[in-house]
Amino acid sequence: MPKNKGKGGKNRKRGKNEADDEKRELVFKEDGQEYAQVLRMLGNGRCEATCIDGTKRLCHIRGKMHKKVWIAAGDIILVGLRDYQVSIFPPF
């Protein structure tokens, strides 16, 4: 039998162009948005964050960024606020 000299199968070849090392453009906050710092990751695309206005909020990572843009505790994120949503945590 011949020796396997390759470095993987078709799944390795499929992921070649997925590496995005280019810098993203900085997005500034608009009306209805707020800056926040991630306190902890909760799993299932959610995190707990403290906003600049002093409110602790439960955040949901949108599907376009889920598993593509990695967010960790301590990162600064831009949170979109909803009119119908009330903060579940009391302010400090």
N, C-alpha and C positions, 0 to 999 in steps of 0.2 A: 504494500500500500504506500502511496506517496505521502510525504510529510506535509502538514498544513503550514504554509508559509505566509498566509495572509494575516491581516490584523482585525478581522471581524467580518460579519456578514452584511446583509443589505441595510440593516438598521443603522450601522455605523456610517455607511455611505449616505444615507438619507439625511443625517443630521449635520452635514458638513457646512451648509450655508447659514445655519442658525445662529452662529456666534456673532453678536452685535457688540463690537467694542467701541463704536463711535459714541461720542457724547450727545446726550439729549439736551434740547433747548430748555432753559429755565422758564417755568410757567409761573407768572405772578398771580396773586389772588384777585378775584373780581367780586362783584356784589353777590352775596349768598355763599361765599367760600371763606374758610378760615384756616390758618396754619395750626398744626398740632404736632406734638411729640409723642411717639409710640411708647407706651408704658410696657405692654406685654402683648405677645401674639397669642391668640386664643384658638387658632386652628379653624379649618373650614372657611378660609378666606376672610377671617375677622380679626380685629385687634382692638385693644383698649388704648385710647389716646387722651392726652390732656391738651386742650386748646389754649390759645394765647389768652382768651377771655376768662380763663380759670375754670372752665367746665370740663368734666371728665366725660368722654363720649365713647360709645361702642361704634366702631367703624367697620364697614364692609369694603373689601377690595374688589374693584370691578373686574369682570371676567376677562377683559382685554389685557389687564396687567397681571392677573393671577398666574403664577408659575412662570412669568416672563420677567417681571421686575421684582426682585427680591427685597422684601422689607423686613427689617429686624428691629428689636427693641432699641430705643434711643434715636431712631431716624426721625427726621422732620418731614411731615407729609402735608399735602393740601387736601382739606376735608370739604366736601360739598354739603352745605346745610339744607335741610328740607323744611318746608313750612309746616307740614303735618306732623313732624317728628319732634318729640320732646325729649330732652336729655334724661337718661335713666339714672344717672348719678347726680347727687346734689353738688352744687359748687363748693369750693374749698372755703 
